[in-house]
Amino acid sequence: MISYQTENVAPPRLPRRLLNKWIRAVAANYGKRVGELAYIFVDDNKILEVNRQYLNHDYFTDIITFDYTQGAVISGDLFISLDTVRSNSIEQGTAYDEELLRVIIHGVLHLCGINDKGPGERQIMEAAENKALAIYKSSTL
């Protein structure tokens, strides 16, 4: 089950049925099934609070993924700062909706086992994000 919640922000307009099919399709590309995914859309203050409380990081970020995956079933809580998504879209000159989709699938890719902190991993993650976005844009779900 995939759920969408908000805290301190208005809910983003998302085509949830299409989004859910996309998330499942991307997970399946990695041999995974979707279990319980909770997307929690928040503001910068809340993402900073979560970052400090659970990760001992003192900075804003676009997404924090808590991974509860067991075997081939991905599960997790994904906190997404809509404030940071918006500032990233402006900074990178991308559409807000596309940046939000990129962040939404970024968390799923982490749950599928793709990392982005080590040498060369960021490029692998970006390629996986681009491939997933191409699936979404093709509307062949």
C-alpha positions as CSV (number, residue, x, y, z in Angstrom):
1,M,0.0,0.0,0.0
2,I,1.2,3.5,-0.8
3,S,0.0,6.4,1.3
4,Y,0.4,10.1,1.0
5,Q,0.4,12.4,4.0
6,T,1.3,16.0,4.7
7,E,2.5,18.0,7.7
8,N,2.6,21.8,7.6
9,V,2.1,21.9,3.8
10,A,-0.7,21.7,1.3
11,P,-0.9,18.4,-0.4
12,P,0.8,18.4,-3.8
13,R,-1.5,17.6,-6.7
14,L,-0.4,14.2,-7.8
15,P,-2.1,11.6,-10.1
16,R,-2.0,9.0,-7.4
17,R,-3.2,6.1,-9.5
18,L,-0.6,6.7,-12.2
19,L,2.0,7.4,-9.6
20,N,1.3,4.2,-7.7
21,K,1.6,2.2,-11.0
22,W,4.8,3.9,-11.8
23,I,6.3,3.2,-8.4
24,R,5.4,-0.4,-8.7
25,A,6.8,-0.7,-12.2
26,V,10.1,0.9,-11.2
27,A,10.4,-1.5,-8.2
28,A,9.6,-4.4,-10.4
29,N,12.5,-3.4,-12.7
30,Y,14.8,-4.1,-9.7
31,G,13.1,-7.4,-8.8
32,K,11.2,-5.8,-5.9
33,R,7.5,-5.6,-4.9
34,V,6.0,-2.6,-3.0
35,G,4.9,-3.3,0.5
36,E,4.1,-0.3,2.8
37,L,5.3,3.0,1.5
38,A,4.3,6.2,3.3
39,Y,5.1,9.5,1.6
40,I,5.1,12.3,4.1
41,F,5.3,15.8,2.5
42,V,6.6,18.4,4.8
43,D,8.2,21.9,5.0
44,D,11.8,22.7,5.5
45,N,11.4,23.1,9.3
46,K,10.0,19.6,9.6
47,I,12.7,18.0,7.4
48,L,15.4,19.7,9.5
49,E,13.8,18.4,12.6
50,V,13.7,14.8,11.3
51,N,17.3,15.2,10.0
52,R,18.5,16.3,13.4
53,Q,16.4,13.9,15.5
54,Y,17.1,10.7,13.6
55,L,20.3,11.3,11.6
56,N,22.1,13.9,13.6
57,H,22.4,16.0,10.5
58,D,22.0,19.8,10.8
59,Y,20.9,20.7,7.3
60,F,17.9,20.8,4.9
61,T,17.5,18.1,2.4
62,D,14.8,17.2,-0.2
63,I,14.2,13.6,1.0
64,I,14.9,11.4,4.0
65,T,14.1,7.7,3.4
66,F,13.6,5.3,6.3
67,D,14.1,1.8,5.0
68,Y,12.0,-1.1,6.4
69,T,12.6,-3.3,3.4
70,Q,12.5,-7.1,3.9
71,G,13.8,-9.2,1.1
72,A,12.2,-8.4,-2.1
73,V,9.4,-6.3,-0.5
74,I,10.3,-2.6,-0.3
75,S,8.8,-0.6,2.6
76,G,9.6,2.7,4.1
77,D,8.7,6.2,5.3
78,L,9.8,8.8,2.8
79,F,9.8,12.4,4.1
80,I,9.9,15.0,1.3
81,S,10.4,18.7,1.9
82,L,8.3,20.5,-0.7
83,D,10.2,23.7,0.2
84,T,13.5,22.2,-0.8
85,V,12.0,20.5,-3.9
86,R,10.8,24.0,-5.0
87,S,14.2,25.7,-4.4
88,N,16.0,22.8,-6.1
89,S,13.8,23.2,-9.2
90,I,14.5,26.9,-9.3
91,E,18.2,26.4,-8.8
92,Q,18.5,23.7,-11.4
93,G,16.0,25.3,-13.9
94,T,13.7,22.3,-13.9
95,A,9.9,22.2,-13.6
96,Y,8.7,21.8,-10.1
97,D,6.5,18.8,-11.0
98,E,9.5,17.0,-12.6
99,E,11.7,17.7,-9.6
100,L,9.0,16.3,-7.3
101,L,8.7,13.2,-9.4
102,R,12.5,12.8,-9.3
103,V,12.6,13.0,-5.6
104,I,9.6,10.6,-5.2
105,I,11.3,8.0,-7.2
106,H,14.7,8.7,-5.7
107,G,13.5,7.3,-2.4
108,V,12.1,4.2,-4.1
109,L,15.5,3.7,-5.8
110,H,17.2,3.8,-2.4
111,L,14.8,1.2,-1.2
112,C,15.7,-0.9,-4.2
113,G,19.3,-0.8,-3.2
114,I,20.8,2.1,-5.2
115,N,23.0,4.4,-3.2
116,D,24.4,7.9,-4.0
117,K,27.0,8.7,-1.4
118,G,30.0,6.7,-2.5
119,P,32.4,7.2,-5.4
120,G,30.5,7.1,-8.7
121,E,27.2,6.3,-7.0
122,R,25.7,9.7,-7.7
123,Q,26.0,9.1,-11.4
124,I,24.4,5.6,-11.1
125,M,21.5,7.1,-9.1
126,E,21.0,9.9,-11.6
127,A,20.9,7.4,-14.5
128,A,18.3,5.3,-12.6
129,E,16.2,8.4,-11.9
130,N,16.3,9.4,-15.6
131,K,15.3,5.9,-16.7
132,A,12.4,5.9,-14.2
133,L,11.3,9.4,-15.3
134,A,11.3,8.2,-18.9
135,I,9.0,5.3,-17.9
136,Y,6.6,7.8,-16.3
137,K,6.7,10.2,-19.3
138,S,6.1,7.4,-21.8
139,S,2.7,6.8,-20.1
140,T,2.9,3.1,-21.0
141,L,2.1,2.1,-17.4
